[in-house]
Amino acid sequence: MGGFGLSDPLEVLPFVAKHFDVACWPELLGLGVQEELVPFWTAAFLKWESASQEERGIAGRELLERPGFQAFLKFFQDASLPTIKGQMIGPATLLWALRKRDSAPKDLAKVIEFVAQAYQFQVEHLSPLASRVVVSLDEPCAFLVSEAGTMWEEVLSVIRYRQYHEGATALHCCGTPEAQWLSYDWDVVHFDFFELVGTMERNPHLWKDQWKQFFSEGRWFAAGLFSDTELSKMVSSEDRSTTIVEELSRWSEVIDFQQLMVSSSCGLSAKSADQLAKSLERLEEVQELVQRNFL
């Protein structure tokens, strides 16, 4: 979770400091398309790819131009946090976006190197603020890219080999995940829980085996149990709470609740501080519900 519907980082960051166990720099979607995942990172890749080796520099430098990233570094500069989170596009979704523009390189190693360098850039800039940095690779289009698994293996191999300041790596997908995605070397996976339930029901035995192995290796599941679009749809807290408890109970033999984090499914679309406060209040109710019933 890193996207916010607001445009002023100074409105968002006090909420991040107060309500988030793992602080994240805010993508300010209220500022327009330049803050969106695919347009920003596609433009950054094409600029990096077109530069000469001497001029290219490290990928991801454009983050320093983003108001949310700048403000986050300043806001938390003296905080000494235990863990913070960054986020960026994953290699499969970047390749998908480049193919849509007919701009994909023939050599996919360029995409791998760009993502690994941009990961490194975030870790190096965020690590002075916290003991541990988690960078989430956002992959909404991974299911459309046949090379996704191979690209993840290669990116994760580069990241582990270069040992970026004990950086941890997360996979985020708010679409429909696949069971084999758990077999890659993620420290955290973040899925919309109700999308996940739909696909687990189609092949429960495969998912059960994958989750068992995943949790046995000490890895974490960030469950997207809340979306603030529910507020506009007038979904009652009582109805949603009942659904959450019922679904988590159904899968309690699969999920290790000691390695579960409660999150929103994606970003928070609230366009005012009051709306954001209401969304976070609802999210905290969901967190308390899970703690009360399963921990």
PyMOL commands that set and color helices and strands:
alter all, ss='L'
color gray80, all
select helices_A, chain A and resi 9-19+29-31+33-35+37-50+53-56+61-65+67-75+91-100+109-129+142-144+148-162+179-183+193-200+204-216+229-232+237-250+257-259+273-294
alter helices_A, ss='H'
color red, helices_A
select strands_A, chain A and resi 3-4+23-24+27-28+81-89+130-138+168-173+188-192+220-226+260-264
alter strands_A, ss='S'
color yellow, strands_A
deselect
rebuild
show_as cartoon
